[in-house]
Amino acid sequence: MSQTRHVPVMLQRCLDLLAPALQDPAHPEPVVVDCTLGLGGHSEALLAAFPTARLIALDRDKEALRLSAERLAPYGDRATLVHAVYDELPEVLARLGVPKVQGVLFDLGVSSMQLDEADRGFAYAQDAPLDMRMDQSTGMGAAEVLNTYPPGELVRILRAYGEEKQAKRIVSAVVREREKEPFSNSARLVELIRDALPQAAKRTGGNPAKRTFQALRIEVNGELSVLERAIPAAVDSLAVGGRIAVLSYHSLEDRLVKQVFAAGAANTAPPGLPVVPERYQPRLKQLTRGAELPTEEEVAENRRAAPARLRGAQRIREEER
C-alpha cells in the first residue's frame, strides 16, 4: 500500500500550536504523545520539526503500527510505538516511566489506511465486509451490531452518533431485511439506506449512507466513551506549560473537546470571593478561538480535511491534590 497519498490534516497548524512547549529551554528533551498514530504523518513531522523531542505514539490498529514503524525507523529510539487505545495513555506513560509530557496530539479521523483498505468495511463508497473495528483482534463488528441490536437501540445509535434524522425509517428497513438474511457487506446496507430515505433527504449532505456508517463506526469502536476518558487524561498528563492539540471530525467529538477545555479554563471559585485561591484558578488556557477550520486550499488538496475542527489548550498550573 502506498503511503504517498496520506496527507496529514492541518499539519502545519498542529506543529505551530505545539511548538512553544516543544522548544522550551526548560525542557531540552521534551516528550510529545501522538495518541492517534495512524500512518504516522503527524508523528513523522513532529520528529522532523523538533529534533530533540522524544515521541510516544499510540494506535489500536496493529497494521497501522507496523506501517508506521517502517516510516519512523530513521528516527531510531526517539520514537516509541505502543499498541493501545488512547484512553490508556496514563497506563502507557506509567509503564514507560514518564511522569509528565510537554505535548499531546489527537487526530480523531479514521485513518486513510482504514478508509482505503477495502476489506475493513469503513467506507461506504465500495463494497466490503461490514467490520469497522479499528482493532480487528477484539470486539464485535458492524454486521453483528446491525444483525443483533434491538430496533430501539439502533435508532438511538443512528440519532446520537450519526445525527441521522431518518433513523426510524432506516432501522425499520434494516430490521425487515435482516430477518430475511443477516447483513454481511456494506453495499447492501448502502442500497437499503438509499431506498429507505425520502427524496428530499437524498439531496442533502453527500452520500446518504454517510451518517449511518459514522454512527456504526462510533458504536463498534466505543469512540465517544473512549474520548470522554482520553481528553481529561491527556490534559492531566501535561506538565505546566505543556500543550494539547485535538483534531475532531464531527460535532459530537468537537463538543466533547470543547467542554473539557472550557471546564479547564474556567475559574471554579464560589461567587463573591474577594481573592480567588489558587485551587480555584483555571488550569488551562485555550489557544484557539473556538474551533479552527482548514483553509480552502487545504480542503481542495485533501478532501478528508473538510470536516476537521482544531482546538488547542495549554496547561498553566498544577492540579492541587
C-alpha atoms as one frame of an Amber mdcrd trajectory, in Angstrom:
protein
   0.000   0.000   0.000   1.414   3.371  -0.951   1.882   5.912   1.808   2.311
   8.847  -0.530  -1.424   9.537  -0.692  -1.618  10.013   3.084  -1.808  13.742
   3.716  -1.893  14.726   7.410  -4.715  17.186   8.146  -3.889  20.771   9.276
  -0.319  19.636   9.807   1.475  22.985   9.998  -1.132  24.457  12.325  -0.777
  21.470  14.687   3.005  21.917  14.730   2.651  25.666  15.362   0.281  25.090
  18.291   2.629  22.588  19.955   5.923  24.353  19.087   6.249  26.681  22.129
   6.037  23.710  24.505   8.409  21.540  22.446  11.015  24.311  22.073  11.003
  25.475  25.700  14.593  25.730  27.015  13.302  24.493  30.390  12.651  21.100
  28.729  15.652  20.344  26.485  14.347  16.813  25.751  10.572  17.240  25.544
   8.180  14.298  25.299   5.301  14.545  22.810   2.499  11.989  22.535   0.668
  11.228  19.294  -2.449   9.500  20.623  -3.639   8.521  17.139  -0.593   7.370
  15.186  -2.394   6.104  12.056   0.037   6.138   9.138   2.455   8.315  11.085
   2.196  11.551   9.092   1.826  13.855  12.092   4.356  11.791  14.092   7.000
  11.980  11.373   6.517  15.751  11.107   6.823  16.158  14.902  10.119  14.204
  14.956  11.467  16.195  11.999  10.363  19.616  13.301  11.562  19.122  16.893
  14.906  17.287  16.713  15.347  16.973  20.491  11.835  15.644  21.127  11.016
  12.089  22.110   7.789  10.707  20.626   5.383   8.227  22.200   2.743   7.129
  19.685  -0.374   5.050  20.343  -2.671   3.152  17.992  -5.177   0.353  18.469
  -4.653  -0.827  14.890  -1.770  -3.311  14.591  -1.469  -2.816  10.836  -1.084
   0.961  11.329   1.649   0.322  13.916   3.517  -1.980  11.548   3.438   0.512
   8.659   4.345   3.464  10.873   7.246   1.570  12.417   8.764   1.361   8.913
   8.103   5.031   8.264   9.589   6.191  11.581  12.534   3.754  11.586  15.032
   6.507  10.564  14.344   8.237  13.911  15.553   5.218  15.888  14.856   5.191
  19.609  13.371   8.716  19.570  10.064   7.052  18.654   8.274   4.579  20.941
   5.230   2.939  19.333   2.606   1.326  21.572  -0.422  -0.862  20.768  -3.061
   0.838  22.913  -6.333   2.748  22.767  -5.826   6.425  23.579  -7.740   6.348
  26.867  -4.965   4.017  28.095  -2.492   6.936  27.981  -1.992   7.116  31.800
  -1.076   3.400  31.935   1.244   3.712  28.927   3.101   6.686  30.454   3.359
   4.937  33.833   4.787   1.827  32.175   7.359   3.924  30.290   8.283   5.843
  33.448   7.194   9.212  32.032   5.510  11.337  34.745   4.551  14.351  32.582
   4.718  15.302  28.898   5.169  18.577  27.018   2.825  17.931  24.083  -0.181
  15.799  23.129  -1.802  15.479  19.696  -5.076  13.745  18.792  -6.231  13.320
  15.184  -9.632  11.681  15.622 -10.327  10.998  11.946 -10.472   7.436  10.671
  -7.026   6.813   9.263  -6.575   6.967   5.483  -5.484   3.365   5.587  -8.714
   2.165   7.186 -10.800   4.060   4.642  -8.714   2.872   1.717  -8.309  -0.805
   2.644 -11.411  -2.349   1.082 -11.672  -5.305   3.449 -12.111  -3.183   6.573
 -15.666  -2.031   5.756 -15.284   1.611   6.858 -16.016   3.224   3.522 -19.488
   3.358   2.014 -18.118   4.035  -1.483 -17.031   0.414  -2.061 -18.445  -2.992
  -1.197 -16.678  -4.670   1.718 -17.418  -6.855   4.738 -19.201  -4.776   7.390
 -16.495  -4.806  10.036 -15.326  -1.266  11.022 -13.256  -2.413  14.014 -10.089
  -0.349  14.359  -8.518  -3.232  16.276  -9.618  -6.337  14.391  -8.460  -8.649
  17.166 -11.232  -7.674  19.575 -14.918  -6.816  19.928 -17.929  -7.112  17.612
 -18.019  -5.782  14.065 -20.652  -3.577  12.451 -22.533  -6.510  10.874 -23.105
  -8.029  14.307 -24.415  -4.684  15.620 -26.847  -4.412  12.685 -27.983  -8.016
  12.950 -28.406  -8.328  16.737 -29.190  -4.949  18.343 -32.839  -4.278  19.254
 -34.526  -1.723  16.935 -34.770   0.938  19.663 -31.042   0.702  20.346 -30.210
   1.015  16.631 -32.422   4.118  16.368 -30.647   5.630  19.396 -27.201   4.975
  17.871 -28.112   6.460  14.486 -29.616   9.567  16.103 -26.934  10.103  18.754
 -23.794   9.193  16.794 -24.850   9.890  13.206 -27.270  12.778  13.848 -29.478
  10.924  11.356 -32.969  12.439  11.220 -34.330   9.446   9.294 -33.099   6.893
  11.855 -36.515   5.267  12.369 -37.065   4.780   8.650 -33.601   3.265   8.142
 -33.883   0.963  11.172 -37.333  -0.302  10.102 -35.816  -1.281   6.758 -32.777
  -2.897   8.453 -34.965  -4.961  10.797 -37.197  -6.114   7.920 -34.198  -7.088
   5.772 -32.117  -8.771   8.488 -34.973 -11.210   9.137 -34.726 -12.349   5.526
 -30.926 -12.529   5.570 -28.328 -11.172   8.033 -26.195  -8.258   6.839 -22.589
  -9.000   5.955 -21.494  -6.451   3.317 -21.562  -2.680   3.045 -23.110  -2.406
  -0.457 -26.385  -3.976   0.682 -26.636  -1.531   3.569 -25.875   1.464   1.310
 -28.579   0.348  -1.130 -31.092  -0.168   1.683 -30.448   3.349   3.026 -30.880
   4.881  -0.434 -34.208   3.072  -0.842 -35.427   3.945   2.667 -34.828   7.698
   2.530 -37.341  10.186   1.141 -36.232  12.048  -1.988 -35.594  15.326  -0.153
 -33.213  13.663   2.317 -31.137  12.213  -0.518 -30.414  15.627  -1.967 -28.521
  16.995   1.029 -25.097  16.374   2.556 -23.303  13.960   0.244 -23.711  10.179
   0.343 -26.943   9.330   2.205 -25.190   6.393   3.930 -22.516   8.615   5.477
 -24.301   9.322   8.777 -25.274   5.678   9.352 -21.718   4.469   8.691 -20.341
   7.113  11.074 -22.789   6.008  13.780 -21.899   2.327  13.379 -18.159   3.100
  13.457 -18.519   5.092  16.694 -20.581   2.312  18.297 -18.276  -0.524  17.179
 -15.160   1.222  18.488 -16.729   2.858  21.557 -15.197   6.081  20.279 -17.101
   8.679  22.303 -16.852   6.854  25.625 -13.118   6.334  24.988 -12.750  10.027
  24.110 -14.638  11.100  27.258 -11.902   9.400  29.292  -8.999  10.194  26.982
  -9.128  14.003  26.721  -9.175  14.670  30.505  -6.443  12.024  30.957  -4.303
  13.745  28.314  -4.786  17.140  29.999  -3.744  15.558  33.316  -0.575  14.179
  31.694   0.633  17.642  30.612   3.397  19.376  32.535   2.817  23.064  33.299
   3.473  24.867  30.004   2.575  21.714  28.072   0.168  21.943  25.137  -2.550
  19.756  23.620  -3.985  19.927  20.082  -7.090  17.955  19.062  -8.450  17.468
  15.528 -12.118  16.396  15.507 -14.242  15.462  12.512 -17.832  15.644  13.718
 -19.777  17.811  16.092 -20.070  15.178  18.850 -16.290  14.859  19.175 -15.727
  18.596  18.899 -18.360  19.337  21.553 -16.688  16.924  23.960 -13.250  18.505
  23.439 -14.753  21.989  23.780 -16.379  21.059  27.118 -13.157  19.650  28.603
 -11.097  22.667  27.513 -13.740  25.161  28.680 -14.018  23.467  32.084 -10.219
  23.527  32.470 -10.057  27.201  31.510 -12.814  28.228  33.937 -12.488  29.838
  37.324 -14.272  27.439  39.713 -14.400  29.698  42.784 -17.711  30.275  44.571
 -19.077  33.712  43.599 -18.231  36.722  45.773 -14.728  35.760  46.977 -12.583
  38.932  47.211  -9.444  36.930  46.299  -9.606  33.692  44.312  -7.461  30.979
  45.965  -5.007  29.090  43.763  -7.052  25.876  43.761  -9.953  27.617  42.003
  -7.815  29.253  39.328  -8.048  27.933  35.745  -5.556  25.175  34.950  -5.854
  25.550  31.179  -5.555  28.419  28.756  -7.397  27.982  25.447  -5.116  28.570
  22.456  -7.770  28.686  19.732 -10.780  30.968  19.493 -13.484  28.388  19.067
 -12.525  25.646  16.645 -10.144  26.465  13.784 -11.044  25.181  10.322  -8.806
  24.035   7.458  -8.114  26.548   4.703  -9.920  26.336   1.369  -6.585  25.443
  -0.257  -6.093  22.502   2.086  -9.612  21.188   1.506  -9.040  21.467  -2.260
  -5.858  19.370  -1.910  -7.204  16.902   0.655 -10.968  16.419   0.774 -10.664
  14.448   4.025  -9.695  17.688   5.753 -13.089  19.290   5.008 -14.901  18.424
   8.285 -11.832  18.953  10.513 -12.055  21.195  13.608  -8.892  22.012  15.568
  -8.742  23.115  19.214  -5.685  23.727  21.369  -5.023  24.380  25.059  -2.065
  24.954  27.365  -1.584  23.700  30.925  -0.971  26.777  33.091  -0.907  25.332
  36.596  -0.550  22.077  38.540  -3.564  20.283  39.930  -3.902  20.723  43.675
  -4.486  17.326  45.221
